[in-house]
Amino acid sequence: MKQRVVITGLGVVAPNGVGIHAFTEALKAGRSGIRFHQQLKTLGFSCQIGGIPHVSDELKSEYFTDLQLRGFNSSGILYGCMAGIDAWKDAGFNVDADSNLDPETGLIFGAGTSGVDKFREAIYGVDDGKVRRLGSTVVLQTMTSGVSAYLSGMLGLGNQVTTNSSACTTGTEAVIMGLERIQHGKAKRMLVGSCSDHGPYVWGGFDAMRVMTYKHNQDPEKGSRPMSATAAGFVPGSGAGALVLESLDSALERGAPIYAEVLGGEVNSGGQRNGGTLTAPNAAAVQRCIKDALKIAQVDADAVDLINGHLTATTKDAVEIDNWIKALRRQGRDFPYINATKSMIGHCLAASGAIECVASIIQLKEQCIVPNINCEDLHPEIEQLIDAERILTIRKNASINIIAKASFGFGDVNACVLFKRYKA
């Protein structure tokens, strides 16, 4: 018999709020974290706006020692460790460098790239013949699994410790991987999430692809426009989200507060066939992923109250809505409420799935529907498919029982997970 799995801790480092309290308030208020960045303009970027979390040196010192911060230059690892530690503390655990090894807790924390700025430092150091002066942490800061290596050492985790990487699907995939490990009795709890670096060396390739908006450099908070008729491409973002998943038995035994239950999920690929490419989804595979997630979670399509979509503010938004309609067989006023966290934080790439899972759990816990900002001019194709009220509704007092969260990433990879309000 599979273990029931619940969420007992949350952590987030987002462009519009660092920490669960700040992030929750920003979501409810519809507050954007997108800002103009002079560096992007100086470097000739078409898109000169982005979402970068505000992390002061004082705040860094609350998570890292002076020795750890010496020569440290990896924003993704920084964000991931902050979110992970916050989630760990939120679940009722201490951070103690002298603690005993915990063999019952593991870590799956995803990343797309790691330490790009640090890697650039290393390249110039080698080219200048200063190999011996690179420092002892270059490898740790630049390997993709750097975030899981840092976090597992900080927390003393002795179960599976790994980093997954599946483009924009990474964070949602990590949640499902951690869920399955607990369900099958291989771990008592798993710290899961994902993170992403920020800056021109991460975002430059997307600017070259012309998939980022260039029309809102003068009014950055209006730039991220999922489901809008005037959407002109995504706004890049960065940060991290983290969740502590735990068996229900363990959580009840500890008397831990429970945010929500994770019912199940599915991960698949469209194989870049039948319309699917490196950058576009195979619609049939997306629909199959959603249907299979519902089946695994034992949830009827009619029971889904809210969708937290992938919805990047590109031409694929209408395609995504159509895929949800076909998978759920619900449209018009029968369609669930749907929102796009990216409207406030931009597309945080590998971190997006985890941050948006946290946003989903917050809405379940708070029983609210947060706004989709910048989409008052609803895309006409979307307006033909579902009632505008399902998108533009904001409710401080909602009745939400089940949320579906999905991510669809470069490489034609998909993930969908179902969360349920927990009632003792």
Helices and strands as residue ranges (DSSP letters): E 5-14, E 17-18, H 20-29, E 34-36, H 38-42, E 49-51, H 57-60, H 66-69, H 75-90, E 105-111, H 116-127, G 131-133, H 138-142, H 146-155, E 161-162, G 167-169, H 170-183, E 189-196, H 200-209, G 220-222, E 239-247, H 248-254, E 260-269, H 283-297, G 301-303, E 306-308, H 316-328, E 337-339, H 342-345, G 349-351, H 352-366, H 380-385, H 389-392, E 402-409, E 413-421
